[in-house]
Amino acid sequence: MRCFFLLSVFFAATGRNAYYVGTIWILAASDNNAGFIALFLALGSISEFLASAPAGYLVDRFDRRMLCTVADVSRIVVVLTTSAALILYSSYYALCGSVIFYAMADRLYLAASSAIVPSITRLERLVALNSLAYVAMQAGNMLAAIAAGWLLSAAPWASCFLLAAVTFAISMLSMPRSADHIRTLPVDYRRPVQASLKACEGEGTSRLPPLLIVSYVLIYAMGMLISALISKFVLQELQGTSLEFGTLEFCWAAGAIISMLILTLRRFSKADGRFIPIIVLLCGSAMAVFYPTRNLGVAYALMAILGAGYNLSRVLIDVEIQRLVSGAKLGRAKGWMHAACMGFSLILYAGLAGAGDALGPSAAFLAFGSGMIACVAAGYALTFAKSRTSSRRGLPSARRQSR
């Protein structure tokens, strides 16, 4: 049953990346500035922001496989409509219209498929199955990057969306066979995690540690920023082609797959949230390197590093959430957490749209990477300050007891 689940995740990711690679390249190649691309992605973020909480509620209320199937059908309708609209209307308006509906359907699929994971595996295998799901996702991204890059250069642009429709159809047929019965886990299936990310106390909680939320927001926004500006980085600063753009996306997926395969090893089954801030710090450093180098070979390596860091942190964050939150509240917890990501991403896109071409892609990467580094440093400083304060408060009481 897990094989069909992973097959659905693989083809859904192929369609998702084919859609976004195609839309972003078409916008970049149509002489739209970075502000227009940011506005396009902001429309998708607004849709996801509005859909996140309702999707979480639906995931906790209805059969999750059925919701995945509904999402796939909706995405097929959207991409086929987009393909036809590109022939009849302006590419910018056609794509902006499609992303509003596509993002809602995509959010429903991602919320439902992620919530299925803890119900089809043992607790001690959460890291392994989450990692395999991300391997399938990144393998799909890799296939889409190469196929979409080739289609955009050798065939009509609409063919990229036809590819997405086919892959969503295969995903739709695979998910219903992922299990004969999806069991609902009891409220107390979680186990506490001894990690630097302190868990909230209490049974059946849907609250999450603030540091976990901040890390998720930063790493998610990093991925969105790469999606928004990497095409312009290739065109403007590297004078590259769609094939080189596709190769950069391939490197991201390759780095992610290698890191996920390492994480599936049994010795990493107890990996927890203590590593997340370190990964965020390394990703921020890699983002900052784009600006001084501006070299295609270096960009390949940086994309592989960022792909590995992005997916490692996402898996570890997902596992933390699945361990800390009861199965009955998992969809809503992830829905509100994703809404926070979308809210921050909207602020980020508003800044990019306002800046237009005045802020180069590599300069934006440098600014955001520096911000990630500053946030992690501030988090460690606050943790150190709190530990010092608590230790000082403990000294007088210890002295009184000794007397």
C-alpha positions in Angstrom: 0.0 0.0 0.0 2.9 2.4 0.7 4.2 1.8 -2.9 1.0 3.2 -4.3 1.1 6.1 -1.9 4.7 6.9 -3.0 3.7 6.5 -6.6 1.0 9.1 -6.2 3.4 11.5 -4.5 5.9 11.0 -7.3 3.5 11.8 -10.1 1.8 14.6 -8.2 5.2 16.2 -7.7 6.1 15.7 -11.4 2.9 17.6 -12.4 3.4 20.3 -9.8 7.0 21.1 -10.8 6.1 20.9 -14.5 3.4 23.5 -13.9 5.6 25.9 -12.0 8.7 25.5 -14.1 6.5 26.1 -17.2 4.6 29.1 -15.8 7.7 30.8 -14.4 9.8 30.3 -17.5 7.0 31.6 -19.8 6.6 34.7 -17.6 10.4 35.3 -17.6 10.7 34.7 -21.4 7.8 37.0 -22.2 9.8 40.0 -21.0 8.0 40.3 -17.7 10.2 41.8 -15.0 10.8 40.1 -11.6 7.9 42.2 -10.1 5.4 40.5 -12.4 6.7 37.0 -11.5 6.6 37.9 -7.8 3.0 39.1 -8.3 2.1 35.9 -10.0 3.5 33.8 -7.1 1.9 36.2 -4.6 -1.5 35.3 -6.2 -0.7 31.7 -5.6 0.4 32.4 -2.0 -2.8 34.3 -1.3 -4.8 31.3 -2.6 -2.8 28.9 -0.4 -3.1 31.3 2.6 -6.9 31.3 2.3 -7.1 27.6 1.6 -4.7 26.4 4.3 -7.0 26.4 7.3 -10.1 25.1 5.5 -7.9 22.3 3.9 -6.7 21.4 7.4 -10.2 21.1 8.7 -11.3 19.0 5.7 -8.3 16.7 6.2 -9.3 16.0 9.8 -13.0 15.6 8.8 -13.1 13.5 5.6 -11.3 10.5 4.1 -7.8 11.7 3.1 -7.4 9.5 0.0 -10.7 10.9 -1.3 -9.5 14.4 -0.8 -6.3 13.6 -2.7 -8.4 12.3 -5.6 -10.6 15.5 -5.6 -7.4 17.6 -5.6 -5.9 15.7 -8.6 -9.1 16.1 -10.6 -9.2 19.8 -9.9 -5.6 20.2 -10.9 -6.2 18.3 -14.2 -9.0 20.7 -15.0 -6.9 23.7 -14.2 -3.8 22.8 -16.3 -5.9 21.7 -19.3 -7.8 25.0 -19.1 -4.4 26.9 -18.8 -3.1 25.1 -21.9 -6.1 26.2 -23.9 -6.0 29.7 -22.5 -2.4 30.2 -23.6 -3.5 29.9 -27.2 -6.4 32.3 -26.9 -5.3 35.0 -24.4 -2.2 36.8 -23.1 0.1 34.4 -21.3 0.4 36.7 -18.2 -3.4 36.9 -17.6 -4.0 33.2 -18.4 -1.3 32.1 -16.0 -2.4 34.5 -13.2 -5.9 33.3 -13.5 -4.9 29.6 -13.4 -2.6 29.9 -10.4 -5.4 31.1 -8.1 -7.4 27.8 -8.6 -4.3 25.6 -9.0 -2.8 26.7 -5.6 -6.0 25.9 -3.7 -6.2 22.3 -5.2 -2.5 21.8 -4.7 -2.7 22.8 -1.0 -5.6 20.3 -0.4 -3.5 17.5 -1.9 -0.4 18.4 0.1 -2.3 18.7 3.3 -4.1 15.4 2.8 -1.2 13.3 1.6 1.1 14.6 4.4 -1.6 13.7 7.0 -1.8 10.1 5.6 1.8 9.3 6.5 1.5 8.7 10.3 -1.5 6.5 9.8 0.3 4.0 7.5 3.5 3.4 9.4 4.8 2.7 12.8 5.9 5.6 15.0 9.6 4.5 14.9 9.5 4.5 11.1 8.1 8.1 10.8 11.5 9.5 9.7 12.0 6.8 7.1 8.6 7.0 5.5 8.6 10.8 5.5 12.0 10.7 3.9 10.8 8.2 1.2 7.9 10.5 0.5 10.3 13.4 0.0 12.5 11.2 -2.2 9.5 10.4 -4.4 8.6 14.1 -4.4 12.1 15.2 -5.5 12.4 12.4 -8.0 9.2 13.8 -9.5 10.7 17.3 -9.4 13.8 16.0 -11.1 11.9 14.4 -13.9 9.7 17.5 -14.4 12.7 19.8 -14.5 14.3 17.9 -17.3 11.1 17.2 -19.2 9.7 20.7 -18.9 13.0 22.3 -19.7 13.2 20.2 -23.0 9.5 20.8 -23.8 9.8 24.6 -23.3 12.7 24.8 -25.8 11.5 22.2 -28.4 7.7 22.3 -28.3 4.8 24.7 -27.9 4.6 26.1 -24.3 1.2 24.5 -23.8 2.8 21.0 -24.0 4.3 21.6 -20.6 0.8 21.7 -19.1 -0.3 18.6 -21.0 2.5 16.8 -19.3 1.3 18.0 -15.9 -2.3 16.8 -16.7 -1.0 13.3 -17.6 1.0 13.0 -14.4 -1.9 14.2 -12.2 -4.1 11.6 -13.8 -1.6 8.8 -12.8 -1.5 10.2 -9.3 -5.3 10.2 -9.1 -5.4 6.5 -10.1 -2.7 5.5 -7.6 -3.8 7.1 -4.4 -7.1 5.1 -3.9 -5.0 1.9 -3.9 -2.6 3.2 -1.2 -4.3 1.3 1.5 -7.4 -0.9 2.0 -8.1 1.1 5.2 -6.5 4.3 6.5 -6.6 3.9 10.2 -7.2 6.9 12.5 -4.6 7.1 15.2 -5.6 7.7 18.8 -5.0 11.0 20.3 -2.1 9.7 22.4 -0.1 8.2 19.6 2.6 10.8 20.0 5.7 10.4 22.0 7.6 13.3 23.5 10.8 14.3 21.7 13.8 15.3 23.8 15.1 18.1 21.6 16.3 21.7 21.7 13.0 22.6 20.2 11.0 22.4 23.4 7.6 20.7 23.0 4.5 22.3 24.5 3.1 20.3 27.4 -0.3 18.8 27.5 -2.2 16.0 26.0 -3.9 16.3 22.6 -2.3 19.7 21.9 -2.3 21.4 18.6 0.2 24.1 19.7 3.7 24.0 18.3 7.0 25.4 19.6 7.6 28.9 18.3 11.2 28.1 17.2 9.8 25.2 15.0 7.3 27.6 13.4 10.0 30.2 12.7 12.3 27.6 11.2 9.5 26.3 9.0 8.6 29.8 7.8 12.2 30.7 7.0 12.9 27.5 5.1 9.6 27.6 3.2 10.1 31.3 2.2 13.6 30.4 1.0 12.2 27.8 -1.4 9.6 30.3 -2.6 12.2 32.9 -3.2 14.3 30.5 -5.2 11.2 29.6 -7.3 10.5 33.3 -7.9 13.9 34.5 -8.9 16.0 31.6 -10.2 14.7 32.0 -13.7 15.6 35.7 -13.8 19.0 34.8 -12.2 19.7 32.5 -15.2 18.4 35.0 -17.8 19.8 38.2 -16.5 23.0 37.4 -14.5 24.1 34.1 -16.2 22.7 34.8 -19.7 21.5 31.2 -19.7 18.8 29.2 -21.5 15.8 27.2 -20.4 17.9 24.0 -20.4 20.3 25.5 -17.9 17.3 26.7 -15.9 16.0 23.1 -15.9 19.4 21.8 -15.0 19.5 24.0 -11.9 16.1 22.6 -10.9 17.5 19.2 -11.5 20.5 19.9 -9.1 18.1 21.0 -6.4 16.2 17.8 -6.7 19.4 15.7 -6.9 20.7 17.2 -3.7 17.3 16.6 -2.0 17.2 12.9 -3.1 20.7 12.2 -1.8 20.0 13.8 1.5 16.6 11.9 1.8 18.2 8.6 1.0 20.7 9.1 3.8 17.9 10.0 6.2 16.1 6.7 5.5 19.0 4.7 7.0 18.0 3.1 10.3 20.7 5.0 12.3 18.8 8.2 11.5 15.4 6.9 12.7 15.7 9.0 15.9 16.7 12.2 14.2 14.9 15.2 15.7 14.5 18.9 15.7 17.9 19.8 17.2 19.4 19.8 13.7 16.8 22.2 12.2 18.4 25.5 13.2 21.8 24.3 12.0 20.3 23.4 8.6 18.6 26.8 8.4 22.0 28.5 9.1 23.8 26.6 6.4 21.0 27.3 3.9 21.2 31.0 4.7 25.0 30.9 4.1 24.5 29.2 0.7 21.9 31.7 -0.3 24.4 34.5 0.4 27.1 32.9 -1.9 25.0 33.5 -5.1 25.8 37.2 -5.0 29.7 37.2 -4.9 30.1 34.3 -7.3 27.4 34.5 -10.1 28.8 31.5 -11.8 26.8 28.6 -13.4 29.1 25.9 -12.0 28.9 27.4 -8.5 25.1 27.8 -8.9 24.7 24.1 -9.7 26.5 23.2 -6.4 24.5 25.8 -4.4 21.2 24.5 -5.7 22.2 21.0 -4.7 23.1 22.2 -1.2 19.9 24.2 -0.9 17.8 21.3 -2.2 19.3 19.1 0.4 18.9 21.6 3.3 15.3 22.5 2.3 14.1 19.0 2.2 16.1 17.8 5.3 14.5 20.5 7.4 11.0 19.9 5.9 11.2 16.2 6.8 12.5 16.8 10.3 9.8 19.5 10.9 7.1 17.2 9.5 8.2 14.4 11.9 8.3 16.8 14.8 4.7 17.9 14.1 3.5 14.3 13.7 5.1 13.4 17.0 3.8 16.3 18.9 0.3 16.7 17.6 -2.5 14.1 17.9 -3.8 12.5 14.7 -7.2 14.1 15.2 -5.7 17.6 15.1 -2.8 17.0 12.6 -4.5 18.6 9.6 -5.5 21.8 11.4 -2.1 22.2 13.0 -0.3 21.9 9.6 -3.0 24.2 8.1 -2.4 27.0 10.5 1.4 26.5 10.3 1.3 26.7 6.5 -0.9 29.8 6.7 1.9 31.5 8.7 4.3 30.5 5.9 2.0 32.0 3.3 1.6 35.2 5.2 5.3 35.7 5.4 5.7 34.8 1.8 3.1 37.4 0.8 5.2 40.1 2.6 8.3 38.8 0.7 6.5 38.9 -2.7 5.2 42.4 -2.0 8.7 43.6 -1.5 9.9 41.9 -4.7 7.0 43.3 -6.7 7.7 46.8 -5.3 11.4 46.5 -6.1 10.8 45.2 -9.7 14.2 44.9 -11.5 15.9 47.4 -9.2 16.9 44.5 -6.9 18.8 41.8 -8.8 18.1 38.1 -8.0 21.5 37.4 -6.4 21.2 40.6 -4.3 17.8 39.4 -3.1 19.3 36.0 -2.3 22.1 37.7 -0.3 19.6 39.8 1.7 17.4 36.9 2.6 20.3 34.6 3.4 21.7 37.2 5.7 18.3 37.4 7.4 18.2 33.7 7.9 21.6 33.7 9.5 20.5 36.6 11.8 17.4 34.8 12.9 19.2 31.7 13.8 21.9 33.7 15.7 19.2 35.6 17.5 17.5 32.3 18.5 20.6 30.8 19.9 21.3 34.1 21.8 17.9 34.0 23.3 18.2 30.4 24.3 21.6 31.1 25.9 20.2 34.2 27.7 17.2 32.2 29.1 19.5 29.4 30.3 21.7 31.9 32.1 18.7 33.6 33.7 17.2 30.3 34.9 20.5 29.1 36.3 21.0 32.4 38.2 17.5 32.1 39.6 18.2 28.6 40.8 21.3 29.6 42.8 19.5 31.5 45.6 17.0 28.6 46.2 19.9 26.1 46.3 21.7 28.2 48.9 18.5 28.5 51.0 18.1 24.7 50.9 21.7 24.2 51.9 21.2 26.4 55.0 
